[in-house]
């Protein structure tokens, strides 16, 4: 009797992680977390949301959360964010990803979590930068070696940016105005731009448009 489509998919998924990750220790972690998820899925039938405890307490889950917290603290700790901030949102996100995970998904739970944490962390940072009470001085816009531009108030700045700048220029300029201490790299990370030189080029373009207005 031949293998079912589901069995073939599971074997293909297993071969993939052996091919991609190569190190036996990494593969073992992936499969260990998946096995623990299967235990969780069975417990959930009786315990509901409380079943998540078996995953939350698992060493691999703790390691994934800790690693992401460390990465975000390295990049954003000096901007006023705390370990507790990131740990809290990553635990919440791990629960959400766990709830939606399925045995026949293309990727293992272990593979889904880091990207989910990254996106959740960046959204958290972006939301806090928008609402942070520590606002920049909106009377001048300056960026490194660029000239300063005078505006009467915050409203005038935003109106002018929206009138003359592209969408990408707008989001970068407004984020910079709210949090001027961010580096090009940090601005790029928030808005999904991979290289700091591109961020600088976009900002310069937007500022030149404002200057010519």
N, C-alpha and C positions, 0 to 999 in steps of 0.2 A: 504494500500500500504506500503510495507516494505521500510526500509531505504536504501539509496544507499551506495555503498562501501565507497565513499568519506565522507558521513555523519558519517558513523561508525568510520572511521579513525579520524575524527575531535573530536568525542566524546571520543574516546580512548585517544587521545592526551590531552584532557582536564582533564580526570580522572587521567592521569599520573602526571600532574603538581600538582594536588590537593594531590596526594599520596606522591610525592617526597618533595614538598616544604612546604606543610601543613599550614604554616601561611597564613592567608587570605590576608594580606598586600602584600606578595610576589606574590601571584597568581594575585592579582589585577594589579600589576605593569606589569607582563607578558602580561596579556590580554589588558591592556591599550596601551602598545607599539605595540602590534599586530594590534589593532584597528587603531592606528595612521598609521601603515604601510599600511593598506587597503586604508586609505584616500590618502596616498602618491601614491599608485598604480593607483588610479583613476586620480589623478592630473597629473601623469606622462604622461598620454595619450595626454594631452594638453600642459603641461609645460616642458616635458622632464626632464633633470637633475635638473632643478631649483626646481622641486617638493620636492627635498630632504630637503628643508628648514623646512617643517612641522615636520620632524623627528629630524633634527639637533637641533631645538628649543625646542623639547619636554623634559620635566623634567626627564623622565626615561632615555632617551638617554644620557642626560647631566650627570646624576648620574652614569651611567655605565662607561662613559669615565673618569669622575673624579675619580672614585674608582680605575680604572686600572692605571691612572696616579699616584695616591698616592702610590699604591703598588710598581710600578717600581721606583719611586723616593725614596722610603724607602730602596729599595735594591740597587739602582744604582746611586742615586743622588751624593754620595761622589766620584763617579768615573768620574765626569765631565759632566754627562748628565743633561739636564734641563727639567723643566715641559713643556716648549714650544716644545721641541723635541718630547716628548711622546704624548702630546696633538695633535700635528699636524698629526702624523702618525696614531693615533687612530681615528681621525675624518675621515681621508682618508679611513681607513679600514672599518669604520662604513658605509660609502657610498658604498664601494664595496660589503659588505655583504648584505646591503639593496637592492642593484641592483639585486643581484642573488637570493634573497629570494623569496619563492613561498608560496602561501596559503596552498598548500597540502604537504609541506615539513614535515618531521618527527618531527622537532623541531621548536619551536617558535623563532622569531628573538631575543628576549631577551636572550634565552639560547645559541644562536650561538655566540653572540658578545664577551663575556668574553674570551672564548677560542681563538677566532680570534685575539683579542687584545693581548693576552699573546704570541701567536706565532709571531705576527707582531713585538711586542716589543723585543722578544728574537732575532729575525732575525736582527733587527735594531742594537741591541747591538753587536751581532756577527760580522756584517759587519763593524761596526765602530771600533771594536777592531782589526780587520784585517788591517784597513787602517789608524789607528790612528798614528799621527806623533810622539807621545811620546813613542818611542820604548824602550824595555828593553835593558840592556847591554848584548849583545849576547856572550861576552867573557866567561861568567861563567853561568852554570846552577846549581842552588841550590834550595832546597826545604825544608824548616823548618830544621829538624835535619839531613838532608842528606848531604853527602860530595859534594863539588863543583867539577865541571868537566870543564877542560880547552879546549877551541876550538879557532882556529885561527880567524874565522869570521862567520858571519851569514850563509853563503852558506854551509860551512862545517857542521854546526849544523843541518841544514835542511836535507842535504843529509844523514847524519848519522841516524837521526831519521827515515827517510823514508826507509832506508835500513834494520834497525834492529827491528823497532817497529811495532806493529799491528796498524790497522787503528784507533782504539779507543785511543791507547796510543799516536799516532801521533797528533790527533786533540787536545787532552788535553795538551800535552807538548808544542805544537806550540802556543796555546792560552796563556798558562802560560808565555812563553817566551816574548810574545808581551805585556802582561799585568800582571806582577808578583805580583801586589798588590791584585789580586783577591783571595778570600778565596776558600776553597774546595767546600763550598756550592754554591758559585757563579759560579765556573767552572762547577759544576754539572748541575746547572740550564741552563746554556748556551747550554750544549751538551745533555740534556735530561737524566741525571743520577740522580736518586732520592735521593741517600744518600752520604753524604760527605766522609764516610769511604771507599766507593767503589772508589771514585775519588782518594783518597790518595793511595789506593792499586794499581790502574792502573798507576798512576804517578811513584810510587816506582818501579813497574815492568819495565816500560819503561826506567827509569834511570839506573836500574841494567843492562839492556841489553846494554845500551850505555857504561857503565863502563867496561863490559866484551869485548867490541869490540876491 
